[in-house]
C-alpha cells in the first residue's frame, strides 16, 4: 500500500525567509509526486509534479520541490516566502505503474503561515 | 484547460433530508471524474470515481451515491442525510486514464443540522 507523510501540521515562517514543507512517501516502484495548495473554502490547486528526470522540479508561484529517492522525500521549497503563500499544502503520490489518478494518495496537509 | 463548476458553494440541510450536489466540467472531453470529501479542513477521502457515462465506482461504503448522466456532469446524492455527512465536498477531474494531475472545483461546504 502506498502512503504519504507530512510530519508537520503547522509551519510558521517570517516573510522573506526561505520555507520548506516536508513530505515523505512510500510506494511500490517509481512514484508520481505532486504538491497542491488550498486556500480557505476553495478547492486544491496544482503546484507542481515530479514524474521522471531532474530531481529539482519548478512549479507555480516560485515554488520548487526536490525529489530524493534514497530518502523517499519530496519537500516543497521557496527561497523567499510571501504572506500570500499562507495556505494549506498537500503532498500526493501514486505509483508510476498504476493506471489512474484513482490511486492517488494525499497527505494530511501542512498549514503554512507566513508572518509579516 | 479544464474548468470545474460546483454548486451550491454552501448548503445547510437537516438530518434526514435529501441531497444533490452537482459538478460540471468544461474544456475537456471524456474526463475521469471524482468526488472527494474533506473533513475538518484536512485529509481528503475519495468517495466516488467515474471513467464514463453511467460508470461509477464507490471507494467507501456510505450513505451517499453518485451518478454521471452526461460526459461532463457528475452528481453526488443522498436520500437521507446523516450528521456525519457534514464536510467539504470536492469534485475533481483528470483528462483520462493515467493522466495526472487532478483539477479541483471550489467545493461545496455541507452542514447537516
Interface residues (C-beta under 8 A of the other chain):
Chain A: X32 X34 X36 X41 X42 X43 X44 X45 X46 X49 X88 X90 X94 X98 X99 X100 X101 X102 X104 X106 X108 X109
Chain B: X4 X6 X9 X32 X34 X41 X42 X43 X44 X46 X49 X51 X57 X59 X88 X90 X92 X94 X97 X98 X99 X100 X101 X102 X103 X104 X105 X106 X107 X109
